[in-house]
Amino acid sequence: MPDPSQDPTLSPYERIASLIPEDSPLREMNSLEEINAWLSKTVLVPIDENRINPVLGTGPADADLMVIGEAPGADEDKTGEPFVGRAGQLLDKIMDAVLFDRDEIYIANILKSRPPNNRDPLAEEVEAHIPILYKQIELIRPKMILAVGKSAGNGLLGKSSSLASLRGKFHDYYGIPLMVTYHPAALLRNPQWKRPTWEDVKLLRTRYDELGGTSRRRDS
């Protein structure tokens, strides 16, 4: 039987939905609220037992752009929202520079629980949590995806590449254009990476406009 995720006759969202395990309750869910209610009472891997809050994501349920990071940090664990600390504030500034308001982007992470001491996600944690992200993409139906950080880019694309080889171009993510750039936390430590990040998001904005993505600031 052919792999539906590789079937170009299907929509990107059908292809991505086919990656969710057949026995997962996610397959029957029809809203982000339903996913969040299930997530809040479900332990998939040990890190789910120690979290303060699960961090599903935030933004419009029909956003044309999704920004995806690796995992929540301490601030996100406390609030239940992604990208709310210093890195989140810098992400807002980066997106603002190319005329995106935070409230028109859907922001999420691959992991929905904070790894202890912000260590790198384990393979089994990614495997357990990434179907939730697939369901989010299926429901939101973004026109484009921006992955911030090497781990997020590699996790989505199934690669183990350097950030240098991932960034500066678009990848075909089951029919959705996907760009990878630096994580804002990395820019706080290495300001010299702000220039290449700026080049990446300018390219992102140009493609977004070509695809007819909605933007209140551009349209007003």
Wavefront OBJ file of the C-alpha trace (Angstrom):
o trace
v 0.000 0.000 0.000
v 1.475 3.401 -0.976
v 2.482 5.838 1.755
v -0.197 8.568 1.847
v 2.301 11.091 3.234
v 4.143 10.840 -0.105
v 1.019 11.015 -2.304
v 1.127 14.318 -4.245
v -2.566 13.991 -5.147
v -3.469 14.572 -1.483
v -3.431 18.002 0.163
v -0.435 18.801 2.407
v -2.738 18.577 5.424
v -4.026 15.129 4.486
v -0.451 13.984 3.951
v 0.657 15.291 7.357
v -2.446 13.863 9.085
v -1.496 10.430 7.747
v 1.683 10.579 9.882
v -0.399 10.394 13.076
v -0.390 6.784 14.369
v -3.596 4.973 13.487
v -4.327 4.121 17.125
v -3.896 7.718 18.345
v -6.988 9.489 19.737
v -5.708 12.607 17.963
v -7.084 11.262 14.692
v -10.669 11.818 15.858
v -10.152 15.330 17.264
v -11.615 18.312 15.449
v -10.400 21.383 17.365
v -7.376 22.795 19.146
v -9.471 23.037 22.323
v -10.135 19.302 22.162
v -6.421 18.596 21.767
v -5.554 20.854 24.704
v -8.117 19.216 26.989
v -6.720 15.777 26.129
v -3.109 16.947 26.463
v -3.690 18.453 29.914
v -4.675 15.081 31.366
v -2.434 12.761 29.332
v 1.060 11.504 30.174
v 2.851 10.313 27.045
v 6.456 10.400 28.325
v 8.027 11.046 31.766
v 8.530 14.809 31.195
v 4.737 15.156 31.050
v 4.514 14.144 34.720
v 6.783 16.927 35.941
v 5.458 19.905 33.989
v 3.520 22.774 35.550
v 1.532 23.325 32.354
v 1.441 21.688 28.936
v 2.242 24.176 26.171
v 0.118 23.408 23.121
v 0.454 26.650 21.200
v -1.083 30.068 20.744
v -2.520 32.063 17.885
v -5.395 32.036 15.407
v -6.821 28.606 14.564
v -6.657 29.565 10.873
v -3.233 31.262 10.795
v -1.446 31.308 7.445
v 1.977 31.169 9.137
v 3.095 28.757 11.844
v 6.305 29.315 13.807
v 7.614 26.122 15.393
v 10.342 25.803 18.006
v 11.864 22.879 19.849
v 10.431 22.820 23.382
v 9.055 25.072 26.126
v 11.367 26.662 28.680
v 10.763 27.668 32.294
v 8.674 30.765 31.469
v 6.533 28.759 29.071
v 6.068 25.946 31.590
v 4.755 28.486 34.128
v 2.342 30.234 31.751
v 1.314 27.425 29.393
v 2.162 29.662 26.403
v 5.073 29.313 23.977
v 7.784 31.951 23.511
v 6.919 34.273 26.401
v 10.408 34.848 27.859
v 13.287 36.911 26.463
v 13.522 34.712 23.385
v 9.808 35.203 22.776
v 10.146 38.966 23.025
v 12.946 38.852 20.461
v 10.844 36.604 18.196
v 8.089 39.245 18.323
v 10.607 41.928 17.260
v 11.935 39.783 14.420
v 8.464 39.101 13.061
v 7.436 42.726 13.575
v 10.372 43.795 11.395
v 8.780 41.969 8.449
v 5.256 43.179 9.274
v 3.874 40.199 11.163
v 1.936 40.772 14.367
v 2.188 38.023 16.967
v -1.586 37.711 17.064
v -1.753 36.647 13.403
v 0.811 33.830 13.729
v 0.287 30.424 15.328
v 3.284 29.627 17.543
v 4.044 26.130 18.828
v 6.838 23.743 19.765
v 7.509 20.136 18.820
v 7.511 19.169 22.514
v 4.560 20.269 24.619
v 6.333 19.777 27.980
v 9.568 21.331 29.243
v 12.572 18.983 29.334
v 14.409 19.198 32.687
v 17.019 21.967 32.749
v 16.102 22.762 29.118
v 18.146 19.808 27.884
v 17.769 18.681 24.272
v 14.651 16.595 23.585
v 15.119 12.842 23.563
v 14.154 10.906 20.438
v 11.340 9.129 22.274
v 9.960 12.483 23.491
v 9.855 13.843 19.949
v 8.232 10.638 18.716
v 5.557 10.857 21.428
v 4.755 14.545 20.989
v 5.189 15.276 17.285
v 1.830 13.671 16.326
v 0.192 16.477 18.344
v 1.970 18.992 16.124
v 0.875 17.076 13.012
v -2.719 17.398 14.198
v -2.257 21.113 14.834
v -0.944 21.584 11.283
v -3.843 19.549 9.880
v -6.402 21.749 11.687
v -4.733 25.147 11.215
v -3.790 24.578 7.549
v -0.929 27.100 7.385
v 0.371 28.266 4.026
v 3.942 28.380 5.401
v 6.019 27.160 8.341
v 9.039 28.803 9.980
v 11.098 26.451 12.133
v 13.351 28.271 14.606
v 16.497 26.415 15.635
v 18.372 23.420 14.317
v 16.512 20.918 16.488
v 13.095 22.090 15.300
v 14.199 22.103 11.667
v 15.751 18.664 11.841
v 12.854 17.286 13.881
v 10.317 18.353 11.281
v 12.373 17.421 8.237
v 13.690 14.136 9.625
v 17.291 15.240 9.109
v 20.415 15.637 11.214
v 21.884 18.600 9.362
v 23.737 21.718 10.449
v 21.750 24.933 10.674
v 24.016 26.403 7.993
v 22.836 23.774 5.517
v 19.167 24.113 6.549
v 18.695 27.880 6.472
v 18.490 30.406 3.648
v 16.089 28.386 1.481
v 12.684 26.751 1.467
v 12.154 23.045 2.102
v 9.140 21.145 0.798
v 7.308 19.910 3.891
v 4.669 17.596 2.447
v 3.705 20.391 0.063
v 4.082 23.310 2.521
v 7.057 25.690 2.121
v 9.160 25.448 5.288
v 12.039 27.718 6.237
v 14.550 27.112 9.039
v 16.368 29.963 10.796
v 18.135 30.650 14.086
v 16.276 30.274 17.363
v 15.833 33.650 19.089
v 17.579 32.265 22.198
v 20.673 31.653 20.056
v 20.550 35.266 18.845
v 20.588 36.503 22.453
v 23.881 34.629 22.911
v 25.297 35.359 19.444
v 24.150 38.748 18.106
v 26.211 38.244 14.926
v 23.539 35.784 13.762
v 20.877 38.497 13.661
v 21.868 39.554 10.130
v 21.383 36.096 8.532
v 18.118 35.731 10.470
v 16.954 39.033 8.999
v 17.788 37.746 5.504
v 15.795 34.576 6.192
v 12.659 36.320 7.420
v 12.726 38.802 4.527
v 12.691 35.807 2.169
v 9.864 34.316 4.232
v 7.819 37.520 3.961
v 8.283 37.680 0.185
v 7.096 34.087 -0.309
v 4.225 34.612 2.123
v 2.953 37.545 0.080
v 3.342 35.562 -3.149
v 1.191 32.792 -1.656
v -1.540 35.279 -0.725
v -1.148 34.975 3.029
v -3.345 37.352 4.980
v -1.754 40.174 6.930
v -3.678 42.940 8.566
v -0.688 45.267 8.505
v 0.019 44.734 4.804
v -3.633 44.904 3.825
v -4.561 47.966 5.853
l 1 2 3 4 5 6 7 8 9 10 11 12 13 14 15 16 17 18 19 20 21 22 23 24 25 26 27 28 29 30 31 32 33 34 35 36 37 38 39 40 41 42 43 44 45 46 47 48 49 50 51 52 53 54 55 56 57 58 59 60 61 62 63 64 65 66 67 68 69 70 71 72 73 74 75 76 77 78 79 80 81 82 83 84 85 86 87 88 89 90 91 92 93 94 95 96 97 98 99 100 101 102 103 104 105 106 107 108 109 110 111 112 113 114 115 116 117 118 119 120 121 122 123 124 125 126 127 128 129 130 131 132 133 134 135 136 137 138 139 140 141 142 143 144 145 146 147 148 149 150 151 152 153 154 155 156 157 158 159 160 161 162 163 164 165 166 167 168 169 170 171 172 173 174 175 176 177 178 179 180 181 182 183 184 185 186 187 188 189 190 191 192 193 194 195 196 197 198 199 200 201 202 203 204 205 206 207 208 209 210 211 212 213 214 215 216 217 218 219 220
